[in-house]
Amino acid sequence: MADTCEGRHLRRLQPRIQNGKKETLPQYLRKQNEKRKNLRKRKLAQR
């Protein structure tokens, strides 16, 4: 249910709380992008 566009958007607007410390928006987005990049690399390596 939380994966609707609206839910994702709302979640993105709020700073994530991870490991008890607040994470600013750009850091969180950067981490997400890194994860995506790594996944893509792994997929390419498997082929």
C-alpha positions in Angstrom: 0.0 0.0 0.0 2.8 2.4 0.8 4.3 1.9 -2.6 1.7 4.1 -4.3 3.1 7.1 -6.0 1.6 9.4 -3.4 2.9 7.4 -0.5 6.4 7.4 -2.0 6.2 11.1 -2.6 5.1 11.9 0.9 7.8 9.6 2.4 10.4 11.4 0.2 9.5 14.8 1.6 10.1 13.8 5.2 13.7 13.2 6.4 14.4 9.6 7.0 15.3 8.5 10.5 17.8 5.7 10.3 19.8 4.2 13.1 18.3 6.8 15.5 19.8 9.8 13.5 18.1 12.0 11.1 19.2 11.8 7.5 18.9 14.9 5.3 17.0 14.5 2.0 20.0 14.7 -0.4 22.0 12.1 1.5 19.1 9.7 1.4 18.5 10.2 -2.3 22.2 9.8 -3.0 22.2 6.5 -1.1 19.2 5.3 -3.1 21.0 6.2 -6.3 24.1 4.3 -5.2 22.0 1.2 -4.5 20.4 1.4 -7.9 23.8 1.8 -9.6 25.2 -1.2 -7.7 22.2 -3.3 -8.6 22.6 -2.4 -12.3 26.3 -3.3 -12.2 25.6 -6.6 -10.5 22.9 -7.4 -13.2 25.4 -6.6 -16.0 28.1 -8.7 -14.3 25.8 -11.7 -14.1 25.1 -11.8 -17.8 
